[in-house]
Amino acid sequence: MKLSCIYRISPTNIIDHVDSNFAEFASEAGASTLAEGVIGKPFTTFIAGSELRSYFYQVFMSARCNRKVQQIPFRCDSPDMAREMLLEIVPREDRSLQIKTYLVKEWSTPHNVLLEAPSARTRARSKQESLLLCSICLRVFNANFHSWEDIQQFAARCQFFSKEGTQVPRLQRTVCEICEALGSGCQYLITESDGYPSSKDLLVFLHGAGQGTWLMRMQVPPRVIYDFDARFPRFTLVSPISTGRQWNLDDIESIIKDMVDNHGYSPNRIVLAGISVGGTAVLELVARNAFPYLGYSVVGAVPKISDAKALSNCPSIIYHGKDDQVVSYKLVESMVSAIKLQGGLSEFVPLSWGHDCWHQVYDASQKTSFWTWYRKLLEEARDSNQS
């Protein structure tokens, strides 16, 4: 990770200092004019759109009130280059903020017409052809899947990698719910499914490394949950957000405790699910046995054979790709056998994929889908309570 530039804003959000790298950073980001005369001007002068200005007011207020360093992942793509960036906001004693911008990763892309300056592209004139674009993560809202899609993936799928002047939809800038949550210091998102009848079943989903911002809405339950009809039991999905490469188990248990103590959820009606690093955290949470979980599901998780007895206390379904080059398939297979030897009700589903096999796992149309297992688990639990 490379430090790109440092600047400082006053307690009243006036830019009062920029370092020597600021001009170079602004030029590389396609905004060379920002390097001229920024000192003494309000930070929001250089922020386009009321939603984005409101977002930064919220971020700055959160940093000052909590007196904690805040990190905001964002994208800063140009037509021919994609960049993952990190904004680090450091509150100071006098309520000013030191802001550090880091370049996390960059890579070349085919020419993306969507990212051209407005004057360089031909826009569609119909309002119906406008696109919602998150100004922070550069994701386009896909109305068909109720999810946000990476702008580079969207451009490739819709063939916007082409010559200049191609007609493209209007871009309506906004801030997506994931970025808004991260900016406000929110620890998790809550989504309630449709279904019958109102209940207190809780599904806690832990995403994999890096998916807290760029991928979570694309590949996991928050997207699929919108597709359920009244035939599926109602449940509440809690999606904690992490920008790191591992989970803090104490934080997750605190979230669960809050849902139980303050929102009326039963501790024995909680199911944990996770993929990759999130799946590994699920196994560790179950082994800690802080709550009498109803069941758990993992995809591409790293198991500990020594935890087999603790992991046998509730039903589980464990998915793993046969071609996984990250986590050993044989190790996971051995873990499932060890759980069964301890009397655990564990179902093992091998998949003809690599580490990223969760697409198949959360596809509700698949017979071995997580949702088939989860529905059966909920219905059996409810039948048991009624008998």
C-alpha positions as CSV (number, residue, x, y, z in Angstrom):
1,M,0.0,0.0,0.0
2,K,1.5,3.3,-1.1
3,L,0.9,6.7,0.6
4,S,-0.4,9.0,-2.1
5,C,-0.9,12.3,-0.3
6,I,-1.7,14.0,3.0
7,Y,-3.9,17.0,3.6
8,R,-5.6,18.6,6.6
9,I,-8.9,20.2,7.1
10,S,-9.8,22.6,10.0
11,P,-12.6,22.1,12.6
12,T,-14.9,24.0,10.1
13,N,-13.9,21.8,7.2
14,I,-11.6,24.3,5.5
15,I,-8.5,22.8,3.7
16,D,-5.5,24.4,5.5
17,H,-2.7,22.2,4.4
18,V,-1.7,19.9,1.6
19,D,1.6,18.0,1.2
20,S,4.0,18.1,-1.8
21,N,2.4,14.9,-3.2
22,F,-1.1,16.4,-3.5
23,A,-0.6,18.0,-6.9
24,E,0.7,14.7,-8.4
25,F,-2.1,12.7,-6.9
26,A,-4.7,15.2,-8.2
27,S,-3.2,15.0,-11.7
28,E,-3.1,11.2,-11.8
29,A,-6.8,11.2,-10.7
30,G,-7.6,13.3,-13.7
31,A,-8.3,16.4,-11.6
32,S,-5.1,18.5,-12.0
33,T,-7.0,21.8,-11.4
34,L,-7.6,20.7,-7.8
35,A,-3.9,21.2,-7.1
36,E,-4.3,25.0,-7.7
37,G,-5.6,27.2,-4.9
38,V,-7.1,24.6,-2.6
39,I,-5.8,26.1,0.6
40,G,-8.4,28.2,2.4
41,K,-11.3,26.7,0.6
42,P,-14.1,24.5,2.1
43,F,-13.5,20.8,1.5
44,T,-17.0,20.5,0.0
45,T,-16.1,22.9,-2.7
46,F,-14.4,20.0,-4.5
47,I,-17.2,17.5,-3.8
48,A,-19.8,17.1,-6.6
49,G,-23.4,16.3,-5.6
50,S,-25.4,16.9,-2.4
51,E,-25.4,13.2,-1.4
52,L,-21.6,12.9,-1.5
53,R,-21.2,16.2,0.4
54,S,-23.7,14.9,3.0
55,Y,-21.7,11.6,3.2
56,F,-18.5,13.4,4.0
57,Y,-20.1,15.6,6.6
58,Q,-21.3,12.4,8.2
59,V,-17.8,10.7,8.0
60,F,-16.1,13.8,9.5
61,M,-18.6,14.1,12.3
62,S,-18.2,10.4,13.1
63,A,-14.4,10.7,13.2
64,R,-14.5,13.7,15.5
65,C,-17.2,12.4,17.8
66,N,-15.7,8.9,18.2
67,R,-12.1,10.3,18.2
68,K,-11.0,7.2,16.3
69,V,-9.1,6.8,13.1
70,Q,-11.6,6.0,10.4
71,Q,-10.7,4.2,7.1
72,I,-12.8,4.4,4.0
73,P,-12.1,2.2,1.0
74,F,-12.9,3.9,-2.3
75,R,-12.3,3.7,-6.0
76,C,-10.6,6.3,-8.1
77,D,-10.8,4.9,-11.7
78,S,-10.0,6.7,-14.9
79,P,-11.1,5.5,-18.4
80,D,-8.0,3.3,-18.8
81,M,-7.0,2.5,-15.2
82,A,-8.7,1.1,-12.2
83,R,-7.6,2.1,-8.7
84,E,-8.5,0.8,-5.2
85,M,-7.8,3.5,-2.7
86,L,-8.0,4.0,1.1
87,L,-8.9,7.2,2.8
88,E,-7.6,7.4,6.4
89,I,-9.1,10.1,8.6
90,V,-7.2,10.9,11.7
91,P,-8.9,13.2,14.3
92,R,-6.7,15.7,16.1
93,E,-7.1,17.3,19.5
94,D,-8.2,20.6,18.1
95,R,-11.0,18.8,16.0
96,S,-9.1,19.3,12.8
97,L,-8.7,16.2,10.7
98,Q,-5.6,14.8,9.0
99,I,-6.5,12.9,5.9
100,K,-4.2,10.4,4.3
101,T,-4.9,8.8,0.9
102,Y,-3.3,5.5,0.0
103,L,-3.1,3.6,-3.3
104,V,-3.9,0.0,-2.5
105,K,-3.9,-1.5,-6.0
106,E,-4.1,-0.3,-9.6
107,W,-4.4,-2.1,-12.9
108,S,-4.9,-1.2,-16.5
109,T,-8.4,-1.7,-18.1
110,P,-9.8,-1.5,-21.6
111,H,-11.0,2.0,-22.3
112,N,-14.2,2.5,-20.3
113,V,-16.5,5.1,-21.9
114,L,-18.5,5.4,-18.7
115,L,-15.6,7.0,-17.0
116,E,-14.9,9.6,-19.6
117,A,-15.5,13.3,-18.7
118,P,-19.1,14.3,-19.5
119,S,-17.9,16.5,-22.4
120,A,-16.1,13.5,-24.0
121,R,-19.0,11.1,-24.2
122,T,-22.3,11.1,-25.9
123,R,-25.1,10.7,-23.3
124,A,-28.4,9.0,-23.8
125,R,-31.2,11.6,-23.5
126,S,-33.9,9.5,-22.0
127,K,-34.2,9.6,-18.2
128,Q,-35.2,6.0,-18.3
129,E,-31.7,5.2,-19.4
130,S,-29.9,6.7,-16.4
131,L,-27.8,4.7,-14.1
132,L,-27.2,5.0,-10.4
133,L,-23.5,5.1,-9.7
134,C,-22.0,5.1,-6.2
135,S,-19.4,7.8,-6.0
136,I,-17.4,5.9,-3.4
137,C,-17.0,2.3,-4.6
138,L,-17.9,3.1,-8.3
139,R,-20.6,0.4,-8.5
140,V,-23.6,0.6,-10.7
141,F,-27.0,-0.4,-9.3
142,N,-28.4,-3.5,-11.1
143,A,-32.2,-3.3,-10.7
144,N,-32.6,-6.8,-11.9
145,F,-30.7,-8.3,-9.0
146,H,-31.2,-5.5,-6.4
147,S,-27.4,-5.3,-6.1
148,W,-24.5,-3.1,-7.0
149,E,-22.1,-4.2,-9.8
150,D,-18.5,-3.1,-10.3
151,I,-18.3,-0.4,-13.0
152,Q,-15.6,-2.3,-14.9
153,Q,-17.7,-5.5,-14.9
154,F,-20.8,-3.6,-15.9
155,A,-18.9,-1.9,-18.7
156,A,-17.6,-5.3,-20.0
157,R,-21.1,-6.9,-19.8
158,C,-22.8,-4.0,-21.5
159,Q,-20.0,-3.4,-24.0
160,F,-19.0,0.0,-22.9
161,F,-15.3,-0.8,-23.5
162,S,-15.1,0.9,-26.8
163,K,-14.1,4.0,-28.7
164,E,-14.7,7.5,-27.5
165,G,-18.1,9.1,-28.3
166,T,-20.1,5.9,-27.7
167,Q,-23.6,6.7,-26.5
168,V,-23.9,5.7,-22.8
169,P,-26.6,6.1,-20.2
170,R,-26.7,9.1,-17.9
171,L,-24.9,8.6,-14.7
172,Q,-26.7,9.7,-11.5
173,R,-24.2,9.9,-8.7
174,T,-25.2,8.6,-5.2
175,V,-23.8,6.7,-2.3
176,C,-24.7,3.0,-1.9
177,E,-25.9,1.6,1.4
178,I,-22.7,-0.3,2.0
179,C,-20.5,2.8,1.7
180,E,-22.9,4.9,3.7
181,A,-22.8,2.3,6.5
182,L,-19.0,2.2,6.5
183,G,-18.9,6.0,6.5
184,S,-21.1,6.3,9.5
185,G,-19.1,3.8,11.4
186,C,-22.0,1.2,11.2
187,Q,-20.9,-2.3,12.1
188,Y,-23.6,-4.3,10.3
189,L,-26.6,-4.1,7.9
190,I,-30.0,-5.7,8.6
191,T,-32.3,-7.0,5.9
192,E,-35.7,-8.7,6.6
193,S,-37.0,-11.2,4.0
194,D,-40.6,-11.6,2.9
195,G,-42.2,-14.8,4.0
196,Y,-44.6,-16.2,6.5
197,P,-45.3,-15.4,9.3
198,S,-43.3,-12.7,11.3
199,S,-40.6,-14.5,13.3
200,K,-37.4,-14.1,15.2
201,D,-35.1,-16.3,13.1
202,L,-31.7,-14.7,12.6
203,L,-29.2,-15.5,9.9
204,V,-25.7,-14.0,10.5
205,F,-23.6,-13.9,7.3
206,L,-19.8,-13.2,7.4
207,H,-18.3,-12.2,4.0
208,G,-14.8,-13.1,2.8
209,A,-11.8,-10.9,2.7
210,G,-12.3,-7.7,0.8
211,Q,-16.0,-8.3,0.3
212,G,-17.1,-5.7,2.9
213,T,-17.1,-3.1,0.2
214,W,-16.7,-4.3,-3.3
215,L,-18.3,-7.7,-3.5
216,M,-20.8,-8.2,-0.6
217,R,-23.9,-7.1,-2.5
218,M,-23.0,-9.2,-5.5
219,Q,-22.4,-12.7,-4.3
220,V,-24.1,-13.4,-1.0
221,P,-27.5,-13.5,0.8
222,P,-28.2,-9.7,0.8
223,R,-28.8,-10.1,-3.0
224,V,-30.7,-13.4,-3.0
225,I,-32.9,-12.4,-0.1
226,Y,-35.0,-10.2,-2.3
227,D,-36.1,-13.1,-4.5
228,F,-37.9,-15.1,-1.9
229,D,-41.7,-15.4,-1.9
230,A,-44.3,-16.1,0.7
231,R,-43.5,-19.8,0.6
232,F,-40.1,-19.3,2.3
233,P,-40.1,-18.8,6.1
234,R,-39.4,-15.2,7.2
235,F,-36.0,-14.5,8.7
236,T,-33.8,-11.5,9.4
237,L,-30.3,-11.3,7.8
238,V,-27.5,-9.5,9.7
239,S,-24.5,-8.8,7.6
240,P,-21.6,-7.5,9.6
241,I,-19.1,-5.3,7.7
242,S,-15.3,-5.7,7.8
243,T,-12.7,-3.9,5.7
244,G,-9.9,-6.1,6.9
245,R,-8.8,-9.6,6.1
246,Q,-10.0,-11.3,9.3
247,W,-12.9,-11.0,11.7
248,N,-12.9,-10.0,15.3
249,L,-14.9,-12.7,17.0
250,D,-15.7,-10.6,20.0
251,D,-17.3,-8.0,17.8
252,I,-19.5,-10.5,16.1
253,E,-20.6,-12.0,19.4
254,S,-21.4,-8.4,20.6
255,I,-23.6,-7.9,17.5
256,I,-25.4,-11.2,18.2
257,K,-25.8,-10.3,21.8
258,D,-27.3,-6.9,20.9
259,M,-29.8,-8.7,18.6
260,V,-30.8,-11.1,21.4
261,D,-30.9,-8.6,24.3
262,N,-32.4,-5.6,22.5
263,H,-34.3,-6.9,19.6
264,G,-36.0,-10.0,20.9
265,Y,-34.2,-12.7,18.9
266,S,-33.9,-16.1,20.5
267,P,-30.3,-17.3,21.0
268,N,-31.3,-20.9,19.9
269,R,-32.7,-19.6,16.6
270,I,-29.5,-18.2,15.2
271,V,-27.8,-19.7,12.1
272,L,-24.3,-18.6,11.1
273,A,-23.1,-18.7,7.5
274,G,-19.8,-17.5,6.0
275,I,-17.5,-17.8,3.0
276,S,-13.7,-18.1,2.9
277,V,-12.3,-16.0,5.8
278,G,-15.9,-15.5,7.0
279,G,-16.5,-19.2,7.0
280,T,-13.4,-19.8,9.1
281,A,-14.7,-17.2,11.6
282,V,-18.0,-19.1,11.7
283,L,-16.2,-22.3,12.6
284,E,-14.4,-20.5,15.4
285,L,-17.6,-18.9,16.7
286,V,-19.4,-22.2,16.9
287,A,-16.4,-23.7,18.7
288,R,-16.5,-20.9,21.2
289,N,-20.0,-22.0,22.0
290,A,-21.2,-18.5,23.3
291,F,-24.7,-19.2,21.9
292,P,-26.7,-22.4,21.3
293,Y,-26.7,-21.9,17.5
294,L,-29.4,-23.6,15.5
295,G,-26.9,-24.5,12.8
296,Y,-24.1,-23.2,10.6
297,S,-22.9,-23.3,7.0
298,V,-19.4,-22.5,5.6
299,V,-17.9,-22.3,2.1
300,G,-14.1,-22.5,1.5
301,A,-13.3,-22.3,5.3
302,V,-10.1,-23.3,7.0
303,P,-11.1,-25.9,9.7
304,K,-9.3,-27.1,12.8
305,I,-9.7,-30.8,13.4
306,S,-9.3,-30.2,17.1
307,D,-12.6,-28.3,17.1
308,A,-14.6,-31.3,15.7
309,K,-16.3,-32.1,19.0
310,A,-17.5,-28.5,19.5
311,L,-18.6,-28.3,15.9
312,S,-20.8,-31.4,16.3
313,N,-23.2,-29.6,18.7
314,C,-25.5,-28.4,16.0
315,P,-26.4,-29.3,12.3
316,S,-24.2,-27.9,9.6
317,I,-23.7,-27.9,5.8
318,I,-20.1,-27.5,4.6
319,Y,-19.3,-26.7,1.0
320,H,-15.9,-26.9,-0.7
321,G,-14.6,-26.7,-4.2
322,K,-12.7,-29.7,-5.4
323,D,-10.3,-27.4,-7.3
324,D,-9.7,-25.0,-4.4
325,Q,-6.1,-23.9,-4.5
326,V,-6.4,-21.8,-1.3
327,V,-7.8,-24.2,1.2
328,S,-7.1,-28.0,1.0
329,Y,-10.1,-30.0,-0.1
330,K,-8.8,-33.1,1.8
331,L,-8.5,-31.1,5.0
332,V,-12.1,-30.0,4.9
333,E,-13.2,-33.6,4.0
334,S,-11.3,-34.9,7.0
335,M,-13.0,-32.3,9.2
336,V,-16.5,-33.4,8.2
337,S,-15.6,-37.0,8.9
338,A,-14.3,-36.0,12.4
339,I,-17.5,-34.1,13.1
340,K,-19.6,-37.1,12.1
341,L,-17.5,-39.3,14.4
342,Q,-18.5,-37.1,17.2
343,G,-22.1,-37.6,16.4
344,G,-22.6,-34.3,14.5
345,L,-25.2,-33.9,11.8
346,S,-22.9,-32.5,9.2
347,E,-23.6,-32.5,5.4
348,F,-20.7,-32.2,3.1
349,V,-21.2,-30.8,-0.4
350,P,-18.2,-31.0,-2.8
351,L,-18.4,-28.7,-5.8
352,S,-16.7,-28.7,-9.1
353,W,-15.3,-25.2,-8.6
354,G,-12.3,-23.6,-7.0
355,H,-12.2,-21.3,-4.0
356,D,-14.9,-18.9,-5.3
357,C,-17.6,-21.6,-5.4
358,W,-20.0,-19.5,-3.3
359,H,-21.8,-18.3,-6.5
360,Q,-23.1,-21.8,-6.8
361,V,-23.8,-22.2,-3.1
362,Y,-26.1,-19.2,-2.9
363,D,-27.9,-19.8,-6.2
364,A,-31.4,-20.6,-5.0
365,S,-32.1,-22.6,-8.1
366,Q,-29.5,-25.2,-7.2
367,K,-30.7,-28.4,-5.5
368,T,-27.7,-28.3,-3.1
369,S,-28.2,-24.6,-2.5
370,F,-27.7,-23.2,1.0
371,W,-31.3,-22.0,0.9
372,T,-32.6,-25.5,0.5
373,W,-30.8,-26.6,3.6
374,Y,-31.7,-23.4,5.5
375,R,-35.4,-23.6,4.7
376,K,-35.5,-27.3,5.9
377,L,-33.6,-26.3,9.1
378,L,-36.1,-23.5,9.9
379,E,-39.2,-25.6,9.2
380,E,-37.9,-28.5,11.3
381,A,-37.2,-26.2,14.2
382,R,-40.7,-24.6,13.9
383,D,-42.4,-28.0,13.7
384,S,-40.4,-29.1,16.8
385,N,-41.6,-26.0,18.7
386,Q,-45.2,-26.6,17.8
387,S,-45.3,-30.3,18.8
